[in-house]
Amino acid sequence: MNDDAKFFFFLSGFIGFLFFYAFSLFLYRDLVMSLVFGAIGSVVFSFFGRILLTSALRKVQNSQALISPNSSASHEIVAGKSKASGESNDPVLDSSVKANLAAVANDPKSLKQPNIKK
């Protein structure tokens, strides 16, 4: 995961914690319950931050695909797909394929099959 994405999740989770903690402290005047609600708020806000970041990244990938349509042809060759097959291209799947290919290019030993004894 990118460091910017980790920071975004951390920041949105921290904002959620502060918001829920302060609001529940104001309502209930109980420190323990405020900590519990703050923890729940942290998880909720970081989850919604992840959804927001995913939708933003998909929009960026779609806009880049419209600008440079030739780059998608290379992904189809690598993934073993062609446009005639009728399958739709998922930008998240394409970026996953690129990341896996980069990892394999850096460490070709990772393709070695495991030794299984019968």
N, C-alpha and C positions, 0 to 999 in steps of 0.2 A: 504494500500500500504506500502511496506517495506520502511524504512528510507533510505536505500542505493539507491533504485530506485528514491525516491524523490530528493536525492542529485544529482543523475545522470541527471535527467531532469533539475534541477536548473543549474547545471554546463554547460550542453549543451546549454540551453537557454541563459545563460550569455555570453558564447563564441559567440553564434550567434548574440547577441546584440552588443558586442564589434566589431565583424567583420563587420557587416552591417553598424554600426554607423561610424566607422573609414573610411570605403570605400566610403560611401556616403558623408561624410564630405570632403574627399579628392576630390571627383568628383564635387559636387555641391557647396561647401563652404557655406552651409546654415544649421544653427543649428537646426531649427525646422524640416525641411525635414529629416535631419540626425536622429533625434529622432524618427520620424515616421518609417523610414526605419530600424532603430535599433529595434523598437518594432516588426515589421514584421519579421525581422531576428531572433529575440528571439523565436517567435512562430514556425517558420519554423525549426530551429535547434532543438528545444525541441521535435517537432513532429518526426523528423528523428531520434533523440535520443531514443524516445519511440519505434520506429520500430526496431532499432538496438538492444535495450535491449530485446524486445519480441523475436526476432529471436535467440538471444544468450541464453535466458532462455529455449526456445523450444529445442535447441540443447543439453543443459545440461540435460533437462528432458528425451530426447530420449536416451542419452548416459547412464543415470541412469537406464532407463527401460531395456536396453540391459544387464546391469550388474546384476540387480536383477529382473528377470522376475516374481518371486513369489509375489511381492508387487502389481502387477497389478491385480492379481486374487482377492485380498481383495477389491480393488476399484470396481470391477465388481459386487461383492456381495452386496456392500453398495449401488451402483447406481441401482441395480436391473437388471443388464445386464448379459448376458452370452456370451461366445465366439461363441456359436452355433447360436445366433440370427443374425449374419452377420453384425452387426453394427461395424463401426470402432471406435477405442478409440481415443479421442482427449485429448492430455496431458493438454491442458488449461482447459478443462471441468473437468478432473480428479482433478486438483489442486483446482478448484473452489468448487468441491464437498467436498474435504478435509477441505477447509477453512470454509465452511458452517457447516459441521459436528462438527468442533472444536468450532465454535461459539454457536451452539445449546447445545453442551456438557457443555459449561460454563454457559449458561443461558437457562435452559429448559422452563422457562416461556414464551420464545419468540415463542413457538409453539402454544400458546393459541390462539384460534380463536377469532376474534373481535366480539363484540356485535353489531349486526345490528338490528335496530328497524324498523318494517314495518309500 
